[in-house]
Amino acid sequence: MILGNPDKFAIIMEVVSDWNIDQSFNNGVLIFSIGGKSYPSNEIVNATLNSEIPHLKVCIENIGINERLFLLSKEAAFTEIYNLRFPEDWNMEPDYRYDITPLSFADNNCLVFAVSDGKQVRILAAANLEYIITDSRYNLNNIEISETFISTADFDEILSKLSV
């Protein structure tokens, strides 16, 4: 099933029957298309859709509205959202409002963030990130970031159709 427009933003998902004994987990494929690029990366990863989709719906329903972040360059916006979500100071609370990364994407070094200005949603993604174990953080230097903008109405339509 494809929800949305793959040239802008789409969620592509399908249960793969051969990967399941029953419907307990609904293992399958979960891919985002952001500006025509596929995420999490160039390989197919198994997603447990019974847990991924409800988590994704909650994330999408609660995207933060922040005009300043929305207007930053994609590199600055991605970095600032990353630092809000994964603060270097372990005493600070993480800010989850902009993180729409499915768990299977995060397990494969891919992050997807979204921010709204109230009229549009800006989606930013980066894959194949290098995790620095000693720092417990990703290296964000010279990464390729994809971005797209869609109306909140189109984004809400995708959300309304999102189910396992």
Residue pairs with C-beta under 8 A, 6 or more apart in sequence:
1 12
1 13
1 14
2 10
2 11
2 12
3 10
3 11
3 12
3 13
3 158
3 161
3 162
4 10
4 11
4 33
4 150
4 154
4 157
4 158
5 150
5 154
6 12
6 33
6 36
7 33
7 35
7 36
8 35
8 148
8 149
8 150
8 154
9 32
9 33
9 34
9 35
9 121
9 123
9 148
9 150
9 154
9 155
9 158
10 32
10 33
10 158
11 30
11 31
11 32
11 56
11 158
11 162
12 29
12 30
12 31
12 32
12 33
13 28
13 29
13 30
13 31
13 47
13 49
13 53
14 28
14 29
15 26
15 27
15 28
15 49
15 164
16 27
16 28
16 29
19 27
19 28
19 46
20 26
20 27
23 50
24 50
25 48
25 49
25 50
25 51
26 48
26 49
26 50
26 164
27 46
27 47
27 48
27 49
28 46
28 47
28 49
29 44
29 45
29 46
29 47
30 45
30 47
30 49
30 52
30 102
30 104
30 105
31 38
31 39
31 40
31 44
32 38
32 39
32 40
32 102
32 105
32 112
32 125
33 39
34 112
34 123
34 125
34 146
34 147
34 148
35 146
35 147
35 148
37 125
37 146
39 105
39 110
39 112
39 125
39 127
39 146
40 102
40 104
40 105
40 108
40 109
40 110
40 127
41 108
41 109
41 110
41 127
41 128
43 108
45 104
45 107
45 108
46 104
47 102
47 104
48 104
49 164
50 164
51 103
52 102
52 103
52 104
53 162
53 163
53 164
55 102
55 103
56 100
56 102
56 162
57 159
57 162
59 96
59 99
59 100
59 101
60 100
60 114
60 155
60 158
60 159
60 162
61 159
62 96
62 97
63 97
63 98
63 100
63 114
63 115
63 116
63 121
64 95
64 97
64 98
64 115
64 116
65 115
65 116
65 117
65 118
66 98
66 115
66 116
66 117
67 117
67 118
69 77
69 80
69 81
69 98
69 115
70 77
70 115
70 116
70 117
70 120
70 122
71 117
72 80
74 124
74 145
74 147
75 145
77 113
77 115
77 122
77 124
78 113
78 124
78 126
78 140
78 143
78 145
79 140
81 98
81 99
81 113
81 115
81 124
82 111
82 113
82 138
82 140
84 94
84 95
84 98
85 94
85 95
85 96
85 98
85 99
85 113
86 94
86 137
86 138
87 93
87 94
88 137
98 113
98 114
98 115
99 111
99 112
99 113
100 112
100 113
100 114
100 123
101 110
101 111
101 112
101 113
102 112
105 111
105 112
108 127
109 127
109 128
109 129
109 130
109 131
109 138
110 125
110 126
110 127
110 128
110 129
111 125
111 126
111 129
111 138
112 123
112 124
112 125
113 123
113 124
113 125
114 121
114 122
114 123
114 124
115 121
115 122
115 124
116 122
116 152
118 152
119 151
119 152
120 149
120 150
120 151
120 152
121 149
121 150
121 151
121 152
121 155
122 147
122 148
122 149
123 147
123 148
123 149
123 150
124 145
124 146
124 147
125 145
125 146
125 147
126 140
126 143
126 144
126 145
126 146
127 144
129 138
129 139
129 140
129 143
130 138
130 139
131 137
131 138
131 139
132 138
132 139
